[in-house]
Amino acid sequence: PNSVSSLEAVVSTQSTGALTSTYTVKIESSLPHSLYNFTVPDVKLRSEGPFQHVNLAFLPIRKSVHQEQATRASFTALTIIVLSMVLAANHATLVPVFTQVYHSV
């Protein structure tokens, strides 16, 4: 299912003696990009005190089954292509081996 999340954070700032300080708040996600479409928000803020309240919108959207199947099919096709290339490159060695195995059965 699609999910909507709103993250709230309270940033604790350390006083550096300056009146205002600039910070960047960024979240990270462990959701796989192969299964979800999302952007990771970041917010730049100025703090004039020891605390700053920040709202971040995180909107992961699950990819459709069609996209997952297309990705899986792409990996399968890539595997078959690479295997075919290896067999083609080594055909002079592999043909006699396969012929010997065929005749021994």
Steps between C-alpha positions, in 0.01 A plus 500: 500500500603858450612668816525860606729598779565830661806520715538751774836581647623727770853607426713572801758761412820574678572862565809621318474851626340616176149640505376276220626172359410319177440124497399237247274217616484198269345157550621169364285202407574129490215439253636347178472723192421187299166467683414862590503838330594777740714803553684564820410847628742739657432832668730794556411702804622787709490472873507790735450293812591162647212314326338507157190304392510352147239306296626275221265330253612151396273345238620156388281347227518127436582419138243302308533127448559565129814702580627226733441234234676711238801539730506126570470424127788738426728317744398164354566621146839640603596166656402311184694744279816474711475120510455490121805723451713275723383190311567667163849611606589148619316296236820342363570348842143419603374328180738199530415466871123505433544254211694259721238523776220445246664190354573350842132513600 
